[in-house]
């Protein structure tokens, strides 16, 4: 017999998309062979529910693609316990608890009760959770069926509608159930006897809420751009509604407010969201920092898959910050590296007020607590002074390198001469594997514009040059990894903070699953990118001649050039073997 910890979510409500919202959190521990009655009594005792007056309804979410499952009997408990055994973490498969009065109509069951304000059809006998829901549902229904109605009677206990057409027999009646909030459809005449003229000349504009309920699927994915102009066009073409731009804009705002909540509310939900994140995903690291007035200041997140994968990656960290576009603005900071397949591995992200000394210092402090410090570790970024200061304080002695592309952008702005030739020489020089190549290209740059050489010298050759780097930065010469992450999250940066963090979590979770599938289908020792580079080097090695000096030292002849290879030390005079940390064509030629 094992003990099963279970998280309880109570005092919340179900929305139309099967999500339990605005709940409070509690917890219980039960035996894995608990009966249905024992589970009910344990929940009732913990949540202080009087089961003589209230009926407890228990549901849980298996995954986002399925509706919630309800536990109604002993078999439901068994199914839940077997599911829970697969993941005994407190936050997994939380029980969502709702209560209703014991003396309601016996005919009312949870399956017949609707919280959906956008039904495809309305039938006699349907039950809605309250009058507001049924009123919104009827507005949506009238839009979809292209007719107008007016309210004949409306009170706390009844809701009676008739058609606006003169002498039309269409009507709708709904009343409350036993004086409770829920409303039941009692009568509905679906046939209209009014003329087309009545509905043509008596046109009332649908509310923003009704239009918003129709277009809501368009805003599920933040990457989809759906403007008020698009709403105007679709409503006219699909529903014969001629909306003004302002009406369409209000509908969009209503929809976004429903889906993403108010930005201020999102900040209020942040502590509970982070708590659930920690409990649901073991290994996640989340940190929340507040100002002296208890207002939000910073939040930091690092996911377990990145933390566990860090030790297998080269210790080269690319950091960057980019603007948020939500109501309260702010900055999202990210740290990434290259994984063993040559793709982006996001290590951590944080939301801060701005890119300043304090925020970057706090970010690197949290990063160090999670990832520590490794030999030959370095950081690559744009030339932000706050990043330079923060790394020198948190990681004293660790090299900070600049993105070679950002430096070139500055050169183009500062110096107006010979951009075409300078560009080719500069990037070749930055990627040079030997000092001879570097010096040769630098002298050519000096011939074109001596000011460029002086500018690069002031920055420090080691900050942007591969061959002069203090520790090996390998293939990471730019901050493109961070920039790519910024592009991917472009539209998500418009979301409120909790929705933004959740978008990041699901994005990284999806990437992890995709990488796992690719890994299972990879049968080479190296990932695709590095294996392809090795294969290309092998192809080039076929044209080379080799003369062995000793077992480990060889001379490789490539036309008029000669290269010395030391297999024992994994070095080649071309520089590529030791800097790429991958056998160059000359090294592979000696292994044939």
N, C-alpha and C positions, 0 to 999 in steps of 0.2 A: 504494500500500500504506500503510495507516494503522495506528498503534499503538492498541490498545484496553486501557485499564486495567480490571482486574477484581478485585473484592473476593472473598476466599475466606473462608468460614465453615466451620470444621472442629471435630472433637472434640465435636460437639453430638449431639442426638437429635431425631427427628421425633415430635411428639405426634399424638394421634388426630385433630386438626383441621388437619393439614397445615402446622403451624408448626414451624420449626427452632429449637430452644431450647438455651440454655446452651452456646453455641458460642464458639470463639476466632476472632479476626480476623487475616487476613493479606492479602497482595495480590500480583498478578502483572501483567505487561504482555505481551501477545501480539500478533502481526500479525493483521489482520482476515481473512486467508486461511489461518489456521493449520489444520492437519489434526487429526483426532481423536487420533492417536498423539502429535503434538507437544503438544497441550493436556494429555494425560495425563502425559507426561514432564515438562512444565513444572510442573504441580501437584505431582507426586511429588517433584521436586527441591526445590521451595520448602517443602513440608511434611515433607520427609525421610521419605517412605514408600517402603519396599522393595517394588517391584512384582513381584518374584519370589515374594513370600510373601503379598502383599495384593492384593485387587481394589479399585480405586477406583471409587466410584459418584458421579456428578455430577448434581445436580438444581438447579433454580432456580425461583423463584416469579414467575409472570407477573402475577397479581393475586390478591387475597384470595378471589375467588369460584371460582377454578380450582384443581385439585390441582397439586402441583409437577410440572414437566416434567423428564424425565430425558434426559441426553445419552448416547446409546449408540453412535453411529456418526458418520460424516462428515456425513450429512444433519442430524443433531442439532446438530452444531457450526455448520453453515451457518445453520440457523434461529436459533440463539442469537446469532450474530454480526450477522445482519440486524436482530434485535430490539435488540441492544446499540447498534447504530449510531444508533438513534433517540434514545438517551440515553447518552452516553459518560461520564457522571459515575461516579466510582469506586464509589459505593454503590448504583447502579442495577443490578438483576438480578444480585445477588450469587450466586456459585456455592456451594451447600451440599455439602460433601464428607463422605462417609462411607466407611469401609473395612470389608472382611470378609475372612476367611481364604480363600486360594486353593483349599484342599483340602476345602471343604465339599461336601455332596451336590450333584451337578450339577443335580439336579431342583429345587433351591431357587433361586428367583428372587425379586427384590425385590417383584414383583407378588403372589406367593403368601405373603409374609411379612407378618404383621399385628402392629401395635402397639396395635390397638384392643382395649380391655378390655371393651367394651360391644357385642359383635356382635349382629346381629339373628338370626343362625343360626350353628350350628357344624356343620361337615362333616368327614368323614374326608379327610385330606390337607392340611387347613389347617395353616399354620405360624405360630407365635407367637414373638415376639422373646425371651421368657424364660419361666421357670416361673411367676413372679409374675403375669405378664400373663394366662397361660392359666388360672391359678387364679381370678383376678378375673373373667375372662370366664365361667367356669363358674358362679360365684356369681350373676352377672347373668343368665345363661341359665336357671338354676333358678328365679329370681324371676319372670322373664317367662313361664315355662312352669308355674309353680306346683307345684313338687315339691321334695322334700328329698333330699339325698345325704349320704353320709359317705365319708371318705377310707379306702380299704382299704390302700393302699401309697403312700408318698411318699418320694422320695429325690432326690438330685441328678440322677439319670438317668431317673426315671419318675414318673408321676403317674396313680394308678388310683383311680377313684371307683365306688361302687355306690349303689343306691337304699336309703333307710332302711327301705323296706317289706320285711317278711319274705317271703323266697322270690321277690322281684321279680328279673327277669332283666336289668333296665336296668343298663348299666355304661358306663364311659368310660375309655379308656386313651390316654395320650400319653407319648412318650419323647423324650429329647434326641437331637439329630442329631450323630453322630460326636463325642459327648462335649462338644459346644459348648453355649452357653447356650440356643439356640433349641430349642423343643419342637414336635413334629409330632403331630397327632391320628392315632392308628393304628387305633382301634376305637371305635365309638359305636353303641349299640343305643338307638334313639329310642323304642321301645315299652315302656311300663310294664305289668307284669302284677300289680302290687300292688293292693290294694283301696283304696277311698276312705278307709276308716277309718284306714289306716296314715298317710296324709298329713294327715289331720284331727287326730289325737291327738299326732303327733310334730311339733310346730311349733317351729322354731328361728327366732329373729329374724335377719333379714338384717343384715349389718354396715353401719356408717355409710358405708363406701366404696361398697358395692353400691347402697344407696339414693341416695347422692350421684351415682353414675354415671347413674342413671335421671332425676334431676331437673336435671341439669347444664344442659340447654338453657334452663331458666327463668332462669338467672343470666347469660346472655350480655349482656343489656342492663342496665346498672346502674340504669336508671330504673324497671325492673320490680320491684315489691315482692312478694316471695315468702317468706312467713314459715314457721317450723316448723309452725304450725297448718295452713297451706296444704299442706305436705308430708304431714302426718297425713291430711288429708281426701283428697288425691289418691291416696296409696298405698292407702288403704282402698277407695276407690271404683273404682280402676283395677286394683289388684293384690291385693285382699283381704288387705292387711297392716295389722294394727292396731298402730301404733307408739305408744310413749309420747312425750310432748313432748321429753324429753331425747334420745331416739334420733333424733327428727326434727331437733333442734338440732345434734346431732353430725354428721348427714348434711349439713346446710347448711354447717357449718364446714369439713368435708372438701371440699365442692364449691368453696367460696370459696378455700380454700387451694390447690386444684389450678388454678383459673382465674387467681387473682390473686397467687399465691405468698405467702410470709410477708412481712410488712411490712419486717422487717430485711433479708431477701434483696433486696427491691426497692431499698432504699438502696444495697446493694452493687452492684447492676446499673446504678445511675444513671450513673456515668462512661462505661461502654461504650455505654449507650443514647444519651447526648448526643453521643458521638463518631460513632456511626452516623447520628444525626440531621443532624449537620453535613455529613457526607460524602454522604449520600443526598439531602439537600435544599439545594442551593446557595442562598446568600442568607439561610438561617436564622441567627439569632444566638442562641447559647446561652452562658451564663456560670454557672460553678459556683464557689461560695465555700465553703471549709472552715474550721473552727475550728483553733486551734493544735494540738489533739490529733488532727487529721486527720479529724475527724468532720464530717458534713454540717452546713452552716449555711444557705446560701441557694442557690437556682437561679433563673435568669432566662431567658425564652424570648421571642423576637420572630420572627414568620414573615415570609417575603419578600414575600408579597402585601400584607400590611399596611404594610411598610416602603415599598414602591413606591407604594402608594396614598395615603400620608400627605400628599404634596405637593399632592394634588388636594382635600384636605379643609380645612375651616376649622380653624384652630389652637386648638381648644377640646378639652381633654383631661379626661375624667372618670375619677377613680381611686377605688378602694374596696378594702377587705379583708374577707374572711369566713373563718369557721372551717372547718378540715378535721375530718373525723370518723373518720379512720383511727386505728390503734393509737397512733401517735406524735403525733397532733394536728398543730398548726401552723396557719398562715394562708396563704391564697392571695391575693395582691395582683393587681389587674388595672388596666389603663389602656385606655380606649376612647374613640372619637370617633364623630361622625356622618359617614357617607360621602356621596357625591354623590347617592345615591338616598334619603337620609333614614333609612337603617337603621344598625344598630350595626356599627362596624368595630373589633373588638378589636385593639389595637396591641401589647400585651405582657402577659405574666403571669409571676408569680414565686411560689415557695413559700418561706416564711420561718418563723422560729420563732415570732414574735409581732409584733403591731403596736407597734413601738417606734421611737425616734428613729433608731437605727442601721439597722434593716431598711428603713425608708422612705427614708432617705438613700441607702443602697446601691441601692435600686430606682430612684430618680430619677437617680442617677449612670449606671446602665446604660442607662436610657431616653434620657438626653441623648447618650450615646455613639452610640446607634443613630439617634435622630430629630433630634438637634441642637436648635437654638433658632430659632424663627421670630418675625417681627414680629407684634405683637398677639396673642401666645400667652397662654393663661390655663389654669388648672387649676380644676376644680370637684370638690368632695367634701363629705362630712359635716364636722362641726367637730372633727376629730381634731387634737390639738395636734402630734402627731408629723409629720403631713402638712404643717402650717403651717411647722414648723421646717425640714423637709427641703427644701421648695420655696424657702424664703428663702435657704438655703445653696447649693443646686445651681442654682437659677434666680433669682438676686438681681434684684429689680425686677419680676419677673413677677407679675401679680395672681393672688391666690387667692380664688375665690368659693365661697360656701356653697350647698348644695342648699336651695332655698326650702321644700321639703317637710319636711326635717329641722328647720328653724327653726320651722315651724308646729307640729310635734310637740312641741317644747320649750315653745312658748307654751301649748299645751293643758295640759301638765303643770303649768306654773308658775302660770298664771292661770286661775281657774275661772269667769270671768264672760263672758257674751255670746259663746260660741263660735260660734254659728250666724252671727251678723252679722259677727263678727271674721274668720271664715274667708273669707267672700265678699269683704270689703274687703281683707284681707291679700293674697290671691292676685291680685286685680285690681290692687292697688298694686304688687306685685312685677313684674307684667307690663306696667305702664304704659309708654307710648311717649313721654310728655311730662312735664315737671316740673309743669305745671299739674294734670294728672291725678293725679300722685303726691301733691302737696301737699293736694289736695282730699280724697283718700282717707285720708291720714294724719291730717288734722284730724278726720275722722269716727271714726277709731280712737281718737284721744285723747279724744273725747267719751265713748266707751264705757268705756275703761279706760286712763288716762294711763300706767300702769305698762308697758303693752305698747309704747308709743312709746319710753319710756326704755330698755327692753330691746333694742329694734331699733336704737336709736341707739348703744348700747354695742357691739353686734356690728359696726356700721358699715353705713350704708345701701348703700354701693357693693358690699358682699359678696353681697347678695341681690336688689337692684333692677336691672332691665334698663336703665332710663334713666340711672341714676347709676353704672353700671359704668365702670371706668377704660378698659378695652378692651371691644369689643363681644362679648358672649357669645351673640349671635344667639338661636336658638331653644332653646338648652340651659339651662334654668332649674333643672333637678333633676339628681340623680345616677341617674336611672332606667335609663340605659344600663348602668351597672355593676350595679345591682340586678337588672336583667333577666338579665344574665350569671350572677349568683349563683343565680337561680332555675333556670336551665337546667342548671347544674352541681351542683344540690342533691344528687343521689344519687351522682354521680361523685366527690364529695368524701369518700366513704367508702372509695375505692379506695386501695391503696398508691401510693407516689409515682410510680413509672414508669408504672403503668397510668393514673394521673390525667393525667400529662403526655401520654400517648398518646391518651387520650380528648379532651383539649383540641386536640391536633393534628388528629385526624380530624374533630372538630366544626368547626373553622375551615376545614379543607379542604373539607368538605361545603358549608358556607356559601358559600365562594368559587365552587364549581361552580354552586350554585343562582343566585348573583348573576350569574355569567357567562351562564347561560341566559336570565335575565330581561333582561340588557343586550342580548343578541342579538335579543330580541323587542321591544325598545323603539325606537320610531321618532320620539320627541320629543327636543328638545334637552336638556330637564331630566328628571330621574328622576320617578317617579310622584307622590311626595309633594309635591315642589315644583311640578310641573306642575299638580296639582290645586289647590294654593293659588293659583297664577297664574290658573287658569281661574275660580275662585271670585271673585277680585278683579276679573277682567274682567267677570263678570256684574254685580257691584255697580257697576262704573263706568258702566253704561248709564243709570243714573238721575241722573248728575251733569252739570252744565253747566260749560262751560269758557270762560274769557276769556283770550286771549293778550295778554301785555304785550310780550314780545320773542319771539325764536325759541326761547329756552330757558326763560323764566320765564312761568308761567301761573297764573291764579287759578281755582280749582275751587270751585263753589258746590254745597253739599250741604244743601238746606233753608235754615236760617238760618245755617249755618256756612260759613266760607270757609277755604280752604287754599291756601297758596302753594307751587308746585312749581318746582324748579330742575332741569331735566333734565340740564344740563351737569355739575352736582355730585352728581346722583342723591340729592336731598334733598327732603323734603316736610315742611311744618310739622306734619303729624300724627305724625311721628317714625317711622312704620312703614317707609318706603322705605329709610332709612339703617340702621335697626337690624335689620330682617329681611334686608337686602341682596337684596330682591326687590321689584319694582314694586308699589306699593300701588294701590288702586282709583283714587285721584286721579291718580297718574302715568299709569296706563293710559288714563284718560279723555282726557288731553292728547295721547295718541298715536293716537287714533281718526282 
